[in-house]
Amino acid sequence: MTERVFLLHVLLFCTITAGAQTECRIYTKAELEKTEKREKEKREKEKREKEKRIEEIQDSIRAVEAFAALEQLDFVVEADRLFFKRRESAFVASNTNFISLSDDKAVIQVAPFNGGGPNGVGGITLEGRASNIKLKTDKKGNAILNMSVSGTALSATIDVSLQKNSYQATVTVSPNFHSNRVTLYGILLPSALSDVYKGSAP
């Protein structure tokens, strides 16, 4: 065998040997745990972002439903906080503290206590007929419904303010014959979606 042929065989063998080599990255337990932790954090972040998008869509739907209910005079404001004349405040149960309107039938129920009271659920329940109902939008885009409500034990002006692109509402009840004004904060829902408990009215 000539020197040239021998050299060619050697080069060919070396090429095959080099081409047949493999390399495998071996991870330590700590590295695997770190990678798994990053993947878990990534999945949780994606889940939170997805839930946030779903919540934003649901809030937008509720805001549209709330404004439509306001226009149709068929809504309930379920309040979880009350403010009284001297700015005393109280966190309350939303299923027993509410203001509702169905066409011209209005109900105002304020129950800051647990049970008892004239209505049996910790406060008072007043019913009346709504009149002179007006709906307007202020400069900030908030919808404001103003009405007069009169009944056996009730004579008041009521302002319902619905925040722009929201279902959060503020209701101010201003009695016509005394200054015991009360303000309710809560969510505005179509009557069909509300679940409140009405006490006994005088």
N, C-alpha and C positions, 0 to 999 in steps of 0.2 A: 504494500500500500504506500502510495507516494505521500510525501509530507503534506501536500496540498489537500489531498482527499482526507487524510487523517484530521487535519485542522478543521475541515468542513464538518466532519462527523462530531467533533468535539463541540463546535458552535451550535450545531443542531440539537444535541443532547442538552446543552445548557439552556437553550431557548425553551425546549419542552418542559424541562424541570422548573424553570422560572414561571412559565405559563400555568403550570399545575399547582402553584402555591396558592393557599387561601389564608384569609385573615379574619378572625372573629373577635368582635369587641365583647369582652366579658365585664358585666357590671357587678359592682359590689352590692351588698345588701343595703347599705346606706344610700347608694346612688339610685337603686330601684325604688326605695321608699321615697326619696326626694322627687323622682319622676312621677310616681303615683300620686304624691301630694299635689304636685303642680297640675296634673290632669284632673284631679278631684276638684281643685279650686277653680279650674277653667269651666268644668261642667256646672258647678254651683253658680258661678258668675253668669253663665249663659241662661241658667234656669231663672235666676233673679231678674235678669233683663227681660226674659220672655214674660214672666209674671207681671212685671211692671208695665209692659206694653199692653197686656190683657187688661190690667186694672185701669189704665188710661182710657182704653176703648170703652170699658164698662162705665167709667165715670162720664165719658162724653155722651153715651146713650142715656144715662140717668139725668144728665143736665138737659138734654132735649126733651125727655119725658116730663121733667119738672116744669119746664117753661110751658109745654103744651097743656099740662094740668092747670097751671095758673091761668092761662088764656081761657080754658074751658070751664073755669070756676068749679073744679072737681078735684080738690087736693086736701092733703093733711100735712101739717108741719109737726113732726115729732121732735119735741125739744128735750135736750139732755142737760140744759143749763138755764137758770132763771136769774134775772137781775130785777131788783125791786127799786122803789123810789129813791132810797138813800144809797143806792149802788151796792146794797148787800146782795150777795150772789149765793146760789146753791146748785149743786149738781143733783140732777133728778132722774127718775126713770122715764125714758122716752115713751113708753107705752101708756103712761097715765098722765103725761103732761103734753098737751097738744092743742092745736087750733085747726079746725076743719071747716071746709066750705063745700057745700053741694048745692049748686045753683044759688039760691038765696038763703039757704039754711046754714047758719053758722053755729059752731060749738066751740066754746073756750073752756078748757079744763086746766087748772093749775093745782098740782098736788105735791107740795114739797115735803110732806110728811108720809110716814109709812102707816097707812090705814087711818080710819077715823075721819073726823071732819064732816061737814054737811053732806058731802057726796059719798062718803063711805070709803074713799080710797086715799084720804089724806089731804083733802083740800076742797075746792069748789068747782062745780060744773055749771056753766051758764049757756043758755041757748037763746038765739035771737034770729031776726031776719036781717039780711044784708041789703043795703040800698046805696045808691049813689056810688057804684063801683067804678073805679078808674084804674087803668093800667098804663104805666109810662116807663120810659127807659131814661136813666140819668146819663151824665157825661161820661161816666166810667163804664157804661154798658150794663149796669145792674137794672133788673126789672123791678118795679115797685108797684104793688097793688094797694090801693087805698079804698077803704069802705067804711060806711057807718053801719053799726049793728045795734038793733034795739030788741029788747025782749022783756019778760016779766021782771027780771032782776038785773037787767043789763041795758046800758046805754053808753056806747063807747065808739071811738074812732080807732080803726085798726089799720096799721101799715105793715104790709108783708114785703120784705126786700129779698130778692133772689139774686145772689152773686152771679156775675157774668160767667158763662160757660161752666156753671156749677149747679149743684142741687143743695148747697148750703144756704140756709135762709135765716133771716132775723125778723121777728114779729114784735111790734110794739103795740100794746093795748093801752089806750089813753081814755079813761072814764070821763064822761062829760060832766058829772056832778061832784067829783072829788079828784084829788091829785095822786091817787094811789096807782101810778103807772107801773106796768110790769113789762119786761122785755124777755122774749124767749129766743133761744138759739138752738137750731137743730137742722134737720134735713127735710126737704119738701118732696113729697111723693104723691103720685096719683092715688086717689082714694082706694082703688082696687088693690094696690100693692101695700097698703098700710095695715098694721096690726096693732090697734090701740084698744084700751079698755075704758069705756065710758062709765062714769059713776052716775049717781042719782042727781038729777037737776031739780031745782026748786019749782 
